[in-house]
Protein backbone atom coordinates (compact mmCIF):
# COMPACT_ATOMS: atom_id res chain seq x y z
CA UNK A 1 0.00 0.00 0.00
CA UNK A 2 1.24 3.48 -0.79
CA UNK A 3 2.85 5.28 2.12
CA UNK A 4 0.53 8.25 1.65
CA UNK A 5 -2.42 6.18 2.85
CA UNK A 6 -0.70 4.21 5.61
CA UNK A 7 -2.24 5.03 8.96
CA UNK A 8 -3.30 3.69 12.34
CA UNK A 9 -6.64 5.23 13.11
CA UNK A 10 -6.94 4.39 16.79
CA UNK A 11 -3.67 6.04 17.80
CA UNK A 12 -4.80 9.65 17.41
CA UNK A 13 -5.08 11.44 20.75
CA UNK A 14 -6.11 14.93 19.69
CA UNK A 15 -9.74 15.90 19.92
CA UNK A 16 -11.43 16.98 16.69
CA UNK A 17 -12.83 20.16 18.23
CA UNK A 18 -15.06 21.26 15.36
CA UNK A 19 -16.75 17.87 15.23
CA UNK A 20 -16.97 17.57 19.01
CA UNK A 21 -18.59 21.00 19.36
CA UNK A 22 -21.08 20.27 16.56
CA UNK A 23 -22.05 16.91 18.08
CA UNK A 24 -22.47 18.50 21.50
CA UNK A 25 -24.62 21.35 20.16
CA UNK A 26 -26.96 18.95 18.36
CA UNK A 27 -27.42 16.93 21.55
CA UNK A 28 -28.02 20.07 23.59
CA UNK A 29 -30.54 21.38 21.04
CA UNK A 30 -32.47 18.11 21.26
CA UNK A 31 -33.23 18.70 24.97
CA UNK A 32 -35.60 21.70 24.68
CA UNK A 33 -37.34 19.90 21.81
CA UNK A 34 -38.77 17.51 24.40
CA UNK A 35 -40.77 20.44 25.80
CA UNK A 36 -42.08 21.34 22.34
CA UNK A 37 -43.59 17.99 21.51
CA UNK A 38 -46.47 17.68 19.09
CA UNK A 39 -47.58 14.80 16.92
CA UNK A 40 -46.89 16.93 13.86
CA UNK A 41 -43.33 17.59 14.98
CA UNK A 42 -42.80 13.90 15.69
CA UNK A 43 -44.17 12.95 12.27
CA UNK A 44 -41.87 15.45 10.58
CA UNK A 45 -38.88 14.02 12.47
CA UNK A 46 -39.75 10.44 11.53
CA UNK A 47 -40.30 11.26 7.86
CA UNK A 48 -37.01 13.15 7.58
CA UNK A 49 -35.25 10.35 9.48
CA UNK A 50 -36.58 7.88 6.91
CA UNK A 51 -35.42 10.07 4.03
CA UNK A 52 -31.99 10.71 5.55
CA UNK A 53 -31.28 7.48 7.42
CA UNK A 54 -32.95 4.91 5.18
CA UNK A 55 -33.00 6.30 1.64
CA UNK A 56 -29.90 8.42 2.21
CA UNK A 57 -27.53 6.39 4.38
CA UNK A 58 -28.89 2.85 3.92
CA UNK A 59 -29.65 2.87 0.21
CA UNK A 60 -27.51 5.76 -1.00
CA UNK A 61 -24.25 5.99 0.94
CA UNK A 62 -24.09 2.34 1.97
CA UNK A 63 -25.63 -0.16 -0.42
CA UNK A 64 -25.19 1.89 -3.61
CA UNK A 65 -22.16 4.16 -3.32
CA UNK A 66 -20.03 2.02 -1.00
CA UNK A 67 -20.81 -1.53 -2.13
CA UNK A 68 -22.40 -1.14 -5.57
CA UNK A 69 -25.24 -3.49 -4.64
CA UNK A 70 -27.30 -2.10 -7.51
CA UNK A 71 -27.01 0.34 -10.38
CA UNK A 72 -28.87 3.62 -10.60
CA UNK A 73 -29.08 6.50 -13.07
CA UNK A 74 -26.87 9.43 -12.16
CA UNK A 75 -29.85 11.54 -11.06
CA UNK A 76 -30.98 8.81 -8.66
CA UNK A 77 -27.44 8.37 -7.33
CA UNK A 78 -27.09 12.10 -6.73
CA UNK A 79 -30.53 12.39 -5.14
CA UNK A 80 -29.84 9.55 -2.71
CA UNK A 81 -26.49 11.17 -1.90
CA UNK A 82 -28.24 14.45 -1.03
CA UNK A 83 -30.57 12.49 1.24
CA UNK A 84 -27.50 10.89 2.82
CA UNK A 85 -25.92 14.30 3.42
CA UNK A 86 -29.12 15.27 5.21
CA UNK A 87 -28.17 12.75 7.93
CA UNK A 88 -25.18 14.99 8.82
CA UNK A 89 -22.79 12.02 9.03
CA UNK A 90 -20.23 13.51 6.60
CA UNK A 91 -20.23 13.91 2.87
CA UNK A 92 -20.45 10.92 0.51
CA UNK A 93 -16.71 10.65 -0.19
CA UNK A 94 -15.73 10.78 3.48
CA UNK A 95 -18.50 8.37 4.54
CA UNK A 96 -17.82 5.83 1.80
CA UNK A 97 -14.06 6.01 2.30
CA UNK A 98 -14.45 5.37 6.03
CA UNK A 99 -16.74 2.41 5.47
CA UNK A 100 -14.58 0.83 2.80
CA UNK A 101 -11.59 1.08 5.13
CA UNK A 102 -13.71 -0.56 7.85
CA UNK A 103 -14.34 -3.54 5.58
CA UNK A 104 -10.79 -3.73 4.34
CA UNK A 105 -9.24 -3.67 7.83
CA UNK A 106 -12.01 -4.95 10.12
CA UNK A 107 -10.91 -5.46 13.71
CA UNK A 108 -7.34 -4.30 13.06
CA UNK A 109 -5.59 -1.13 14.18
CA UNK A 110 -6.61 0.40 10.86
CA UNK A 111 -10.33 -0.17 11.44
CA UNK A 112 -11.86 3.28 12.08
CA UNK A 113 -14.30 2.03 14.75
CA UNK A 114 -13.63 -1.48 16.00
CA UNK A 115 -14.94 -2.20 19.53
CA UNK A 116 -11.61 -3.84 20.19
CA UNK A 117 -10.45 -0.28 20.78
CA UNK A 118 -13.20 0.10 23.41
CA UNK A 119 -17.00 0.26 23.27
CA UNK A 120 -17.12 4.04 23.64
CA UNK A 121 -14.46 4.36 20.95
CA UNK A 122 -16.46 2.31 18.47
CA UNK A 123 -19.68 4.17 19.17
CA UNK A 124 -18.63 7.82 19.31
CA UNK A 125 -14.99 8.14 20.32
CA UNK A 126 -13.72 7.60 16.80
CA UNK A 127 -15.92 10.49 15.65
CA UNK A 128 -14.50 12.85 18.27
CA UNK A 129 -10.88 11.69 18.29
CA UNK A 130 -10.47 9.59 15.16
CA UNK A 131 -8.46 10.24 12.03
CA UNK A 132 -9.64 13.57 10.64
CA UNK A 133 -7.83 12.75 7.41
CA UNK A 134 -10.88 10.77 6.31
CA UNK A 135 -11.77 14.10 4.73
CA UNK A 136 -8.42 14.20 2.94
CA UNK A 137 -8.68 14.00 -0.89
CA UNK A 138 -5.72 11.59 -0.90
CA UNK A 139 -7.79 9.06 1.04
CA UNK A 140 -10.68 9.57 -1.36
CA UNK A 141 -8.46 9.01 -4.39
CA UNK A 142 -7.17 5.77 -2.88
CA UNK A 143 -10.37 4.23 -1.54
CA UNK A 144 -13.18 5.95 -3.48
CA UNK A 145 -11.79 6.73 -6.95
CA UNK A 146 -15.16 5.90 -8.51
CA UNK A 147 -16.88 8.66 -6.53
CA UNK A 148 -14.17 11.20 -7.25
CA UNK A 149 -15.19 10.98 -10.91
CA UNK A 150 -18.61 12.45 -10.07
CA UNK A 151 -18.20 16.26 -9.70
CA UNK A 152 -21.55 16.55 -7.94
CA UNK A 153 -20.51 14.14 -5.18
CA UNK A 154 -17.18 15.94 -4.78
CA UNK A 155 -18.98 19.25 -4.30
CA UNK A 156 -21.59 17.71 -2.00
CA UNK A 157 -18.84 16.21 0.13
CA UNK A 158 -17.52 19.70 0.80
CA UNK A 159 -20.91 21.24 1.49
CA UNK A 160 -22.80 18.30 2.98
CA UNK A 161 -24.34 20.56 5.63
CA UNK A 162 -26.30 22.55 3.04
CA UNK A 163 -29.28 20.15 2.69
CA UNK A 164 -29.93 20.30 6.44
CA UNK A 165 -29.66 24.09 6.41
CA UNK A 166 -32.22 24.33 3.62
CA UNK A 167 -34.59 21.90 5.32
CA UNK A 168 -34.15 23.75 8.62
CA UNK A 169 -35.17 27.05 7.04
CA UNK A 170 -38.22 25.41 5.45
CA UNK A 171 -39.25 23.82 8.76
CA UNK A 172 -38.93 27.13 10.57
CA UNK A 173 -41.13 28.84 7.99
CA UNK A 174 -43.72 26.10 8.23
CA UNK A 175 -43.74 25.17 11.90
CA UNK A 176 -41.43 27.41 13.91
CA UNK A 177 -38.52 26.60 16.17
CA UNK A 178 -40.19 23.51 17.64
CA UNK A 179 -40.41 21.84 14.26
CA UNK A 180 -36.80 22.78 13.53
CA UNK A 181 -35.61 21.20 16.76
CA UNK A 182 -37.53 17.99 16.08
CA UNK A 183 -36.86 17.81 12.35
CA UNK A 184 -33.18 18.68 12.61
CA UNK A 185 -31.77 18.23 16.14
CA UNK A 186 -33.78 15.28 17.49
CA UNK A 187 -33.89 13.49 14.17
CA UNK A 188 -30.16 13.94 13.57
CA UNK A 189 -29.13 12.78 17.05
CA UNK A 190 -31.39 9.73 16.83
CA UNK A 191 -30.03 8.92 13.38
CA UNK A 192 -26.44 9.28 14.56
CA UNK A 193 -26.86 6.83 17.41
CA UNK A 194 -28.76 4.35 15.24
CA UNK A 195 -25.86 4.31 12.78
CA UNK A 196 -23.22 4.29 15.51
CA UNK A 197 -24.90 1.26 17.10
CA UNK A 198 -24.20 -0.61 13.88
CA UNK A 199 -20.53 0.28 14.31
CA UNK A 200 -20.41 -0.70 17.98
CA UNK A 201 -23.21 -3.03 19.11
CA UNK A 202 -23.26 -5.28 16.05
CA UNK A 203 -19.60 -6.08 16.63
CA UNK A 204 -20.33 -7.03 20.26
CA UNK A 205 -23.77 -8.61 20.65
CA UNK A 206 -25.79 -10.92 18.44
CA UNK A 207 -25.34 -14.08 16.43
CA UNK A 208 -22.89 -15.11 13.74
CA UNK A 209 -24.21 -17.09 10.80
CA UNK A 210 -20.99 -16.86 8.81
CA UNK A 211 -17.37 -17.32 9.78
CA UNK A 212 -16.21 -13.96 8.51
CA UNK A 213 -13.04 -13.82 10.57
CA UNK A 214 -14.21 -10.71 12.44
CA UNK A 215 -16.59 -9.84 15.29
CA UNK A 216 -19.58 -8.84 13.14
CA UNK A 217 -22.96 -9.98 14.52
CA UNK A 218 -26.57 -10.11 13.39
CA UNK A 219 -28.63 -8.06 15.82
CA UNK A 220 -32.39 -7.81 15.29
CA UNK A 221 -32.89 -4.84 17.62
CA UNK A 222 -30.23 -2.79 15.84
CA UNK A 223 -31.71 -3.84 12.50
CA UNK A 224 -35.08 -2.49 13.64
CA UNK A 225 -33.51 0.81 14.73
CA UNK A 226 -31.49 1.22 11.53
CA UNK A 227 -33.91 0.20 8.77
CA UNK A 228 -32.24 -3.22 8.36
CA UNK A 229 -28.55 -2.37 8.73
CA UNK A 230 -28.20 -4.52 11.86
CA UNK A 231 -27.89 -7.83 10.01
CA UNK A 232 -24.21 -7.06 10.11
CA UNK A 233 -22.67 -10.53 9.99
CA UNK A 234 -24.68 -11.23 6.84
CA UNK A 235 -23.36 -7.97 5.44
CA UNK A 236 -19.73 -8.66 6.29
CA UNK A 237 -20.02 -12.08 4.68
CA UNK A 238 -21.41 -10.69 1.43
CA UNK A 239 -20.83 -6.91 1.43
CA UNK A 240 -22.05 -6.37 -2.13
CA UNK A 241 -25.43 -7.96 -1.50
CA UNK A 242 -28.15 -5.31 -1.50
CA UNK A 243 -30.13 -7.61 0.75
CA UNK A 244 -28.89 -7.88 4.34
CA UNK A 245 -31.79 -9.73 5.96
CA UNK A 246 -31.37 -13.17 4.40
CA UNK A 247 -34.17 -15.05 6.19
CA UNK A 248 -37.89 -14.22 6.11
CA UNK A 249 -37.76 -13.20 9.77
CA UNK A 250 -34.80 -10.87 9.27
CA UNK A 251 -36.77 -7.73 8.48
CA UNK A 252 -34.80 -5.43 6.19
CA UNK A 253 -36.79 -2.35 5.25
CA UNK A 254 -33.96 -0.98 3.13
CA UNK A 255 -34.04 -4.14 1.04
CA UNK A 256 -37.82 -3.86 0.57
CA UNK A 257 -37.34 -0.38 -0.88
CA UNK A 258 -34.54 -1.57 -3.17
CA UNK A 259 -36.74 -4.44 -4.34
CA UNK A 260 -39.61 -2.02 -5.04
CA UNK A 261 -37.39 0.44 -6.92
CA UNK A 262 -36.08 -2.42 -9.02
CA UNK A 263 -39.59 -3.60 -9.86
CA UNK A 264 -40.53 -0.04 -10.82
CA UNK A 265 -37.53 0.17 -13.15
CA UNK A 266 -35.89 3.04 -11.25
CA UNK A 267 -32.75 0.99 -10.52
CA UNK A 268 -31.25 -2.13 -12.10
CA UNK A 269 -28.69 -4.93 -11.73
CA UNK A 270 -29.56 -5.56 -8.09
CA UNK A 271 -27.26 -8.12 -6.51
CA UNK A 272 -29.04 -10.28 -3.94
CA UNK A 273 -27.24 -13.06 -2.10
CA UNK A 274 -29.67 -15.85 -1.28
CA UNK A 275 -29.15 -17.98 1.80
CA UNK A 276 -30.29 -21.06 -0.11
CA UNK A 277 -27.05 -20.95 -2.09
CA UNK A 278 -24.19 -23.22 -1.06
CA UNK A 279 -22.62 -21.36 1.85
CA UNK A 280 -19.12 -22.15 3.03
CA UNK A 281 -17.17 -20.57 5.91
CA UNK A 282 -15.65 -17.32 4.75
CA UNK A 283 -12.55 -15.38 5.46
CA UNK A 284 -12.94 -11.70 6.18
CA UNK A 285 -14.54 -10.05 3.14
CA UNK A 286 -13.37 -6.69 1.83
WOTAUR-V533781 format. One record per residue. SS is DSSP state (h for helix, s for strand, l for the rest). OMEGA is omega in whole degrees, 0 to 359 (NA if undefined). D_LAST is the distance of its C-alpha to the last C-alpha in whole Angstrom. Layout:
SS | OMEGA | D_LAST
SS | OMEGA | D_LAST
//
This chain:
l | 181 | 15
l | 181 | 18
h | 184 | 20
h | 181 | 20
h | 174 | 17
l | 181 | 17
l | 171 | 18
l | 192 | 18
h | 188 | 18
h | 182 | 20
h | 183 | 23
l | 183 | 24
l | 183 | 27
l | 177 | 29
l | 173 | 29
l | 191 | 28
h | 181 | 31
h | 178 | 31
h | 182 | 28
h | 180 | 30
h | 180 | 33
h | 179 | 32
h | 180 | 30
h | 182 | 33
h | 178 | 35
h | 179 | 33
h | 179 | 34
h | 181 | 37
h | 180 | 38
h | 183 | 37
h | 179 | 40
h | 178 | 43
h | 180 | 41
h | 179 | 42
h | 179 | 45
h | 183 | 45
l | 167 | 44
l | 180 | 45
h | 177 | 43
h | 178 | 43
h | 179 | 41
h | 179 | 39
h | 178 | 38
h | 180 | 37
h | 181 | 35
h | 181 | 33
h | 180 | 33
h | 176 | 31
h | 177 | 29
h | 181 | 28
h | 184 | 28
h | 187 | 26
h | 182 | 24
h | 179 | 23
h | 185 | 24
h | 182 | 22
h | 185 | 19
h | 181 | 18
h | 188 | 19
h | 183 | 19
h | 191 | 17
h | 190 | 14
h | 177 | 14
h | 188 | 16
h | 183 | 15
h | 191 | 11
l | 178 | 10
l | 180 | 13
l | 175 | 14
l | 177 | 17
s | 181 | 20
s | 174 | 22
l | 184 | 25
h | 182 | 25
h | 177 | 28
h | 178 | 26
h | 181 | 23
h | 179 | 25
h | 178 | 27
h | 178 | 24
h | 176 | 22
h | 176 | 26
h | 179 | 26
h | 178 | 23
h | 180 | 25
l | 179 | 27
l | 179 | 25
l | 177 | 26
l | 183 | 22
l | 179 | 22
l | 185 | 22
h | 181 | 19
h | 180 | 18
h | 182 | 18
h | 182 | 16
h | 179 | 13
h | 179 | 13
h | 184 | 13
h | 177 | 10
h | 176 | 8
h | 177 | 9
h | 180 | 9
h | 182 | 5
h | 186 | 5
l | 185 | 8
l | 177 | 9
l | 173 | 12
l | 180 | 13
l | 175 | 16
l | 176 | 13
l | 183 | 12
l | 188 | 14
l | 176 | 16
l | 175 | 15
h | 176 | 18
h | 173 | 19
h | 181 | 20
l | 183 | 23
h | 180 | 23
h | 178 | 25
h | 185 | 22
h | 183 | 19
h | 184 | 21
h | 184 | 23
h | 181 | 24
h | 176 | 21
h | 186 | 22
h | 185 | 26
h | 181 | 25
l | 185 | 21
l | 181 | 20
h | 182 | 22
h | 173 | 21
h | 177 | 18
h | 182 | 21
l | 179 | 21
h | 179 | 21
h | 176 | 20
h | 181 | 17
h | 179 | 17
h | 183 | 18
h | 188 | 15
h | 181 | 12
l | 182 | 14
h | 179 | 16
h | 181 | 16
h | 179 | 18
h | 181 | 20
l | 180 | 22
l | 183 | 23
h | 180 | 26
h | 180 | 27
h | 178 | 23
h | 180 | 24
h | 180 | 27
h | 180 | 26
h | 181 | 24
h | 184 | 27
l | 185 | 29
l | 180 | 27
l | 185 | 30
h | 180 | 32
h | 179 | 31
h | 178 | 32
h | 180 | 35
h | 179 | 36
h | 179 | 36
h | 178 | 37
h | 179 | 41
h | 180 | 41
h | 179 | 41
h | 180 | 43
h | 184 | 46
h | 188 | 45
h | 177 | 45
h | 186 | 46
h | 180 | 44
h | 179 | 43
h | 177 | 41
h | 182 | 39
h | 178 | 39
h | 184 | 37
h | 180 | 36
h | 187 | 34
h | 182 | 34
h | 182 | 34
h | 180 | 31
h | 180 | 29
h | 178 | 29
h | 180 | 29
h | 177 | 26
h | 185 | 24
h | 176 | 25
h | 178 | 23
h | 181 | 20
h | 177 | 20
h | 175 | 21
h | 179 | 17
h | 186 | 16
h | 189 | 19
h | 183 | 20
h | 169 | 17
h | 181 | 16
l | 188 | 20
l | 179 | 22
l | 183 | 21
s | 178 | 20
l | 175 | 17
l | 184 | 17
l | 174 | 14
l | 185 | 14
l | 180 | 10
l | 177 | 11
l | 184 | 11
l | 183 | 14
l | 182 | 13
l | 168 | 16
s | 184 | 18
l | 184 | 21
h | 180 | 23
h | 179 | 25
h | 177 | 22
h | 179 | 21
h | 183 | 25
h | 187 | 25
l | 176 | 22
l | 177 | 23
l | 183 | 20
l | 184 | 17
l | 175 | 18
s | 197 | 17
h | 176 | 14
h | 174 | 13
h | 183 | 13
h | 180 | 11
h | 177 | 8
h | 181 | 9
l | 186 | 9
l | 185 | 7
l | 183 | 10
l | 178 | 13
l | 177 | 15
l | 180 | 17
l | 176 | 16
l | 190 | 19
l | 177 | 19
l | 184 | 23
l | 182 | 26
l | 178 | 26
l | 187 | 23
l | 184 | 24
l | 184 | 22
h | 178 | 24
h | 178 | 21
h | 179 | 21
h | 179 | 25
h | 177 | 25
h | 178 | 22
h | 181 | 24
h | 179 | 28
h | 177 | 27
h | 179 | 26
h | 180 | 29
l | 180 | 31
l | 180 | 29
l | 178 | 28
s | 183 | 24
s | 176 | 23
l | 180 | 21
l | 177 | 19
l | 181 | 16
l | 173 | 17
l | 180 | 16
l | 185 | 19
l | 180 | 19
l | 179 | 22
l | 180 | 20
l | 184 | 20
l | 177 | 17
l | 177 | 17
l | 185 | 15
l | 166 | 11
l | 181 | 9
l | 182 | 7
l | 178 | 4
l | NA | 0
//
